[in-house]
């Protein structure tokens, strides 16, 4: 989907403000579905059905993107695709947390980020080859359906529900029954992390705005997928080592270093007057993702009781979704009214606010952001 922004703005004539709103609503919808799926995976003590439904729905939307030429149908397909991705996200994260020991929790999420990002790299390379030879957006969207089909086959044949943990987590309906008020049982460390993530996500608008900025700096549309490859490659290379480091290091400090990297990335992208500066800013943005994405997921899993882990991830994604909607709409508006660099000034301000909030939280409590829940987490 790295070229969807160019397809809508340059091929279909959609303004960047409209695109930012569409992208924000689509991403925000995904976060809403993440909350619902995460909570329901706790209600039924099942993760895999929601992962399958999300994978299948996303797969079905790829042919629609390949066939449509109207902006409203592209919006509809993007909406359903993001909703479907949301259905599988929180249950997947909760499943990883269920299967991970305390000593390997962050390494597990780092590995997940590495594999997830490796898929994005392959997709971007496919997009680059397709656009270099054909310049056909519809063929590109059609080809993107094949990886989705393969993922469904792998899910059906090889991924199994961890039955050995079900009796341990939810012994009986009489001993544990999910209720909305159970959210209040989530510890203060979770809510502090949620507040920090809410501010941080205001600085994380769609990667399409990185590509817009690269185009303004002199990159051709046909080469922009390679920039996304570089972005995701840095993300993938850093995520797993970062996870291993987080299992034995101060997680609060690592998170703050990742946020500081985002401030630097926004400053470089704002001042990017040539392709090399734009490339550096994109690489720094990818570094930020590698430093923080798996770390945030691991912190959520660590801070939540096991029987509320899906709900915690869903709530985390829901709150972040509101920030994503606002950040994409703001980035699109600033890019239209001023120029592409204005969005990155806002990004730098929001990420600096997140850094300040993180520092306040780190000094306000010990051991940091957030503390573990030893009595409720898996030994």
C-alpha positions as CSV (number, residue, x, y, z in Angstrom):
1,X,0.0,0.0,0.0
2,X,3.0,2.3,-0.2
3,X,1.8,3.9,-3.4
4,X,-1.9,4.3,-2.4
5,X,-1.3,7.9,-1.4
6,X,0.1,8.8,-4.9
7,X,-2.7,6.8,-6.6
8,X,-5.4,8.8,-4.8
9,X,-3.7,12.2,-4.9
10,X,-2.2,12.1,-8.4
11,X,-4.3,9.6,-10.3
12,X,-7.7,10.2,-8.8
13,X,-7.2,13.9,-8.0
14,X,-7.9,13.6,-4.2
15,X,-6.4,16.5,-2.1
16,X,-3.8,15.8,0.5
17,X,-6.2,17.1,3.2
18,X,-8.9,14.6,2.0
19,X,-6.3,11.8,1.8
20,X,-5.1,12.6,5.3
21,X,-8.7,12.4,6.6
22,X,-9.4,9.2,4.7
23,X,-6.2,7.6,6.0
24,X,-6.9,8.8,9.5
25,X,-10.4,7.4,9.5
26,X,-9.2,4.1,8.0
27,X,-6.4,3.8,10.6
28,X,-8.7,4.9,13.4
29,X,-11.3,2.3,12.4
30,X,-8.6,-0.3,12.5
31,X,-7.8,0.7,16.1
32,X,-11.5,0.5,17.0
33,X,-11.7,-3.0,15.6
34,X,-8.5,-3.9,17.6
35,X,-10.3,-3.0,20.8
36,X,-13.4,-5.0,20.0
37,X,-11.4,-8.1,18.8
38,X,-9.0,-7.9,21.8
39,X,-11.9,-7.7,24.3
40,X,-13.8,-10.5,22.6
41,X,-10.7,-12.7,22.5
42,X,-10.7,-12.4,26.3
43,X,-14.5,-13.0,26.5
44,X,-14.2,-16.3,24.6
45,X,-10.7,-17.2,25.6
46,X,-9.9,-17.7,21.9
47,X,-7.5,-15.7,19.7
48,X,-7.3,-17.6,16.4
49,X,-10.9,-17.0,15.1
50,X,-10.4,-13.3,15.2
51,X,-6.9,-13.6,13.6
52,X,-8.5,-15.7,10.8
53,X,-11.5,-13.3,10.2
54,X,-9.1,-10.3,10.0
55,X,-6.8,-12.1,7.6
56,X,-9.6,-13.2,5.3
57,X,-11.3,-9.8,5.2
58,X,-8.0,-8.0,4.3
59,X,-7.4,-10.6,1.6
60,X,-10.9,-10.0,0.0
61,X,-10.4,-6.2,-0.3
62,X,-7.3,-6.5,-2.5
63,X,-9.2,-7.5,-5.7
64,X,-11.6,-4.6,-5.1
65,X,-8.7,-2.1,-5.1
66,X,-7.5,-3.7,-8.3
67,X,-10.8,-3.3,-10.1
68,X,-12.1,0.1,-8.9
69,X,-11.3,3.5,-10.4
70,X,-13.5,5.6,-8.2
71,X,-12.2,7.4,-5.1
72,X,-15.1,6.4,-2.9
73,X,-14.6,2.7,-3.7
74,X,-10.9,3.1,-2.9
75,X,-11.9,4.6,0.4
76,X,-14.4,1.8,1.1
77,X,-11.7,-0.9,0.3
78,X,-9.2,0.9,2.5
79,X,-11.7,1.1,5.3
80,X,-12.5,-2.6,5.2
81,X,-8.9,-3.6,4.8
82,X,-7.9,-1.6,7.9
83,X,-10.9,-2.9,9.9
84,X,-9.8,-6.4,9.0
85,X,-6.2,-5.8,10.0
86,X,-7.5,-4.5,13.3
87,X,-9.5,-7.7,14.0
88,X,-6.3,-9.7,14.0
89,X,-3.9,-7.3,15.6
90,X,-4.8,-7.3,19.3
91,X,-5.5,-11.1,19.5
92,X,-2.2,-11.7,17.8
93,X,-0.3,-9.6,20.3
94,X,-2.2,-11.2,23.2
95,X,-1.3,-14.6,21.8
96,X,2.4,-13.7,21.6
97,X,2.2,-12.6,25.2
98,X,0.4,-15.8,26.3
99,X,3.2,-17.9,24.7
100,X,6.1,-15.9,26.0
101,X,7.9,-16.3,29.3
102,X,8.9,-13.3,31.4
103,X,12.5,-13.6,30.4
104,X,11.8,-13.6,26.6
105,X,8.7,-11.4,26.4
106,X,10.4,-8.4,24.7
107,X,12.5,-10.6,22.5
108,X,9.3,-12.3,21.3
109,X,7.7,-9.0,20.3
110,X,10.9,-7.8,18.7
111,X,11.0,-11.0,16.6
112,X,7.4,-10.4,15.7
113,X,8.2,-6.9,14.5
114,X,11.2,-8.2,12.5
115,X,9.1,-10.8,10.6
116,X,6.2,-8.3,10.2
117,X,8.5,-5.7,8.7
118,X,10.3,-8.2,6.5
119,X,6.9,-8.8,4.9
120,X,6.5,-5.1,4.3
121,X,9.9,-5.0,2.7
122,X,9.0,-7.8,0.3
123,X,5.8,-6.0,-0.6
124,X,7.6,-2.7,-1.2
125,X,10.1,-4.5,-3.5
126,X,7.2,-6.0,-5.4
127,X,5.6,-2.6,-5.8
128,X,8.9,-1.2,-7.0
129,X,9.3,-3.9,-9.7
130,X,5.7,-3.6,-10.8
131,X,5.7,0.2,-11.1
132,X,9.1,0.2,-12.8
133,X,8.0,-2.1,-15.6
134,X,4.2,-1.4,-15.9
135,X,3.2,1.8,-14.1
136,X,0.0,0.0,-13.5
137,X,-1.6,0.6,-10.1
138,X,-4.4,-1.9,-10.6
139,X,-1.9,-4.8,-11.4
140,X,0.0,-3.9,-8.3
141,X,-3.1,-4.0,-6.1
142,X,-4.1,-7.3,-7.7
143,X,-0.7,-8.9,-7.0
144,X,-1.0,-7.9,-3.3
145,X,-3.8,-10.4,-2.9
146,X,-1.4,-13.4,-3.2
147,X,0.6,-12.9,0.0
148,X,-2.8,-12.6,1.8
149,X,-3.9,-15.9,0.5
150,X,-0.6,-17.6,1.6
151,X,-1.0,-16.1,5.1
152,X,-4.5,-17.7,5.4
153,X,-3.1,-21.1,4.3
154,X,-0.3,-20.9,6.9
155,X,-2.8,-19.8,9.6
156,X,-5.1,-22.7,8.9
157,X,-2.4,-25.4,8.6
158,X,0.2,-24.5,11.2
159,X,-1.0,-22.1,13.8
160,X,-2.7,-23.7,16.8
161,X,-4.5,-22.3,19.8
162,X,-2.4,-22.7,23.0
163,X,-4.8,-25.1,24.7
164,X,-2.3,-25.8,27.5
165,X,-2.7,-22.3,28.8
166,X,-6.5,-22.0,28.6
167,X,-7.3,-23.9,31.8
168,X,-4.6,-21.9,33.6
169,X,-5.9,-18.5,32.5
170,X,-9.6,-19.0,32.5
171,X,-10.3,-22.1,34.7
172,X,-14.1,-21.7,34.7
173,X,-16.8,-19.2,34.0
174,X,-17.5,-19.0,37.7
175,X,-13.9,-18.0,38.6
176,X,-13.4,-15.5,35.8
177,X,-16.0,-13.7,33.6
178,X,-15.1,-10.8,31.4
179,X,-16.9,-7.5,32.2
180,X,-16.4,-4.0,31.0
181,X,-15.7,-2.8,34.6
182,X,-12.8,-5.3,34.6
183,X,-10.9,-2.6,32.6
184,X,-10.6,-0.7,35.9
185,X,-8.5,-3.6,37.2
186,X,-5.7,-2.6,34.8
187,X,-2.8,-1.2,36.9
188,X,-1.7,2.4,37.0
189,X,1.4,1.5,35.0
190,X,-0.8,0.6,32.1
191,X,-2.7,3.9,32.2
192,X,0.6,5.9,32.4
193,X,1.9,4.1,29.3
194,X,-1.4,4.7,27.6
195,X,-1.2,8.4,28.2
196,X,2.4,8.5,26.8
197,X,1.4,6.5,23.7
198,X,-1.5,8.8,23.1
199,X,0.7,11.8,22.8
200,X,3.4,9.9,20.9
201,X,1.0,8.8,18.2
202,X,0.1,12.4,17.4
203,X,3.7,12.5,15.9
204,X,3.2,9.3,14.0
205,X,1.2,10.1,10.9
206,X,1.1,7.8,7.9
207,X,4.3,6.7,6.1
208,X,2.7,8.2,3.0
209,X,3.6,11.6,4.3
210,X,7.2,10.6,4.4
211,X,7.0,9.6,0.8
212,X,5.3,12.9,-0.1
213,X,8.2,14.7,1.6
214,X,10.7,12.6,-0.4
215,X,8.9,13.5,-3.6
216,X,9.1,17.2,-2.7
217,X,12.9,16.7,-2.1
218,X,13.4,15.3,-5.6
219,X,12.6,11.6,-5.6
220,X,10.5,10.2,-8.5
221,X,7.3,8.3,-7.7
222,X,8.8,5.1,-9.2
223,X,11.7,5.1,-6.7
224,X,9.6,5.9,-3.6
225,X,8.9,2.2,-2.8
226,X,12.7,1.8,-2.4
227,X,12.5,4.5,0.3
228,X,9.9,2.5,2.1
229,X,12.1,-0.6,1.8
230,X,14.9,1.3,3.5
231,X,12.5,2.5,6.2
232,X,11.3,-1.0,6.9
233,X,14.7,-2.6,6.6
234,X,16.1,-0.4,9.4
235,X,13.0,-1.1,11.4
236,X,13.4,-4.9,10.9
237,X,17.2,-4.9,11.7
238,X,16.7,-3.0,14.9
239,X,13.5,-4.6,16.3
240,X,14.8,-8.0,17.4
241,X,18.1,-6.8,18.9
242,X,16.1,-4.1,20.7
243,X,13.8,-6.7,22.1
244,X,16.7,-8.8,23.4
245,X,18.2,-5.7,25.0
246,X,14.9,-4.7,26.6
247,X,14.6,-8.1,28.4
248,X,17.7,-7.3,30.4
249,X,17.9,-3.4,30.4
250,X,16.0,-0.4,31.7
251,X,12.9,-0.2,29.5
252,X,12.0,3.3,30.4
253,X,15.4,4.7,29.2
254,X,15.2,2.7,25.9
255,X,11.7,4.0,25.2
256,X,12.8,7.6,25.8
257,X,15.8,7.1,23.4
258,X,13.3,5.9,20.8
259,X,11.2,9.0,21.3
260,X,14.2,11.3,21.0
261,X,15.0,9.6,17.7
262,X,11.6,10.6,16.4
263,X,12.2,14.2,17.3
264,X,15.5,14.1,15.3
265,X,13.7,12.4,12.4
266,X,11.1,15.2,12.2
267,X,13.7,17.9,12.4
268,X,15.7,16.4,9.5
269,X,12.5,15.9,7.4
270,X,11.4,19.4,8.0
271,X,14.8,20.8,6.8
272,X,15.2,18.2,3.9
273,X,16.2,20.4,0.9
274,X,17.6,17.5,-1.1
275,X,17.1,13.8,-1.6
276,X,19.9,12.8,0.8
277,X,18.4,14.7,3.7
278,X,15.0,13.2,3.0
279,X,16.5,9.7,3.0
280,X,18.3,10.4,6.3
281,X,15.0,11.5,7.9
282,X,13.2,8.4,6.6
283,X,16.0,6.2,8.0
284,X,15.7,7.9,11.4
285,X,11.9,7.4,11.3
286,X,12.5,3.7,10.7
287,X,15.0,3.6,13.5
288,X,12.4,5.1,15.8
289,X,9.9,2.4,14.9
290,X,12.5,-0.4,15.5
291,X,13.4,1.1,18.9
292,X,9.8,1.6,20.1
293,X,7.2,-0.6,18.4
294,X,8.1,-3.9,19.9
295,X,9.0,-2.2,23.2
296,X,5.5,-0.7,23.5
297,X,3.8,-4.0,22.8
298,X,6.0,-5.8,25.3
299,X,5.2,-3.1,28.0
300,X,1.5,-3.5,27.4
301,X,1.8,-7.3,27.7
302,X,3.9,-7.0,30.9
303,X,1.6,-4.5,32.6
304,X,-1.7,-6.3,32.0
305,X,-3.2,-9.3,33.8
306,X,-3.3,-12.3,31.6
307,X,-7.0,-12.6,31.4
308,X,-7.3,-9.0,30.4
309,X,-4.3,-9.0,28.0
310,X,-6.4,-8.9,24.8
311,X,-8.6,-6.1,26.3
312,X,-5.4,-4.1,27.3
313,X,-4.0,-4.3,23.7
314,X,-7.4,-3.4,22.3
315,X,-7.7,-0.4,24.6
316,X,-4.2,0.6,23.8
317,X,-4.9,0.5,20.0
318,X,-8.3,2.3,20.5
319,X,-6.7,5.3,22.2
320,X,-3.8,5.4,19.8
321,X,-6.4,5.3,16.9
322,X,-7.9,8.6,18.1
323,X,-4.5,10.2,18.0
324,X,-3.8,8.7,14.6
325,X,-7.0,10.2,13.1
326,X,-6.0,13.6,14.4
327,X,-2.4,13.4,13.3
328,X,-3.2,12.3,9.7
329,X,-5.9,15.0,9.3
330,X,-3.5,17.6,10.7
331,X,-0.6,16.5,8.5
332,X,-2.7,16.6,5.4
333,X,-4.1,20.0,6.3
334,X,-0.7,21.5,7.0
335,X,0.8,20.0,3.8
336,X,-2.0,21.6,1.7
337,X,-2.0,25.0,3.4
338,X,1.7,25.4,3.9
339,X,4.0,22.8,2.6
340,X,5.2,19.2,3.4
341,X,7.6,20.4,6.0
342,X,5.0,22.0,8.2
343,X,3.6,18.6,9.2
344,X,7.0,17.6,10.5
345,X,7.2,20.7,12.7
346,X,4.0,19.5,14.4
347,X,5.5,16.0,14.6
348,X,8.6,17.3,16.4
349,X,6.4,19.2,18.8
350,X,4.3,16.2,19.7
351,X,7.2,13.9,20.0
352,X,9.0,16.4,22.3
353,X,5.8,16.5,24.4
354,X,5.9,12.7,24.6
355,X,9.5,12.8,25.7
356,X,8.8,15.3,28.4
357,X,5.9,13.2,29.7
358,X,8.0,10.1,29.7
359,X,10.7,11.8,31.7
360,X,8.1,13.0,34.2
361,X,6.8,9.5,34.6
362,X,10.2,8.0,34.9
363,X,11.2,10.3,37.7
364,X,7.8,10.0,39.4
365,X,7.9,6.3,40.0
366,X,10.2,3.4,40.2
367,X,11.3,1.2,38.4
368,X,9.9,3.1,35.4
369,X,7.4,3.0,32.6
370,X,5.6,0.7,33.3
371,X,6.3,-1.7,36.1
372,X,5.6,-5.4,35.8
373,X,2.7,-7.2,37.4
374,X,4.5,-10.2,38.9
375,X,1.5,-11.8,40.6
376,X,-0.5,-11.9,37.4
377,X,2.1,-12.5,34.7
378,X,3.2,-15.8,33.4
379,X,6.3,-17.2,35.2
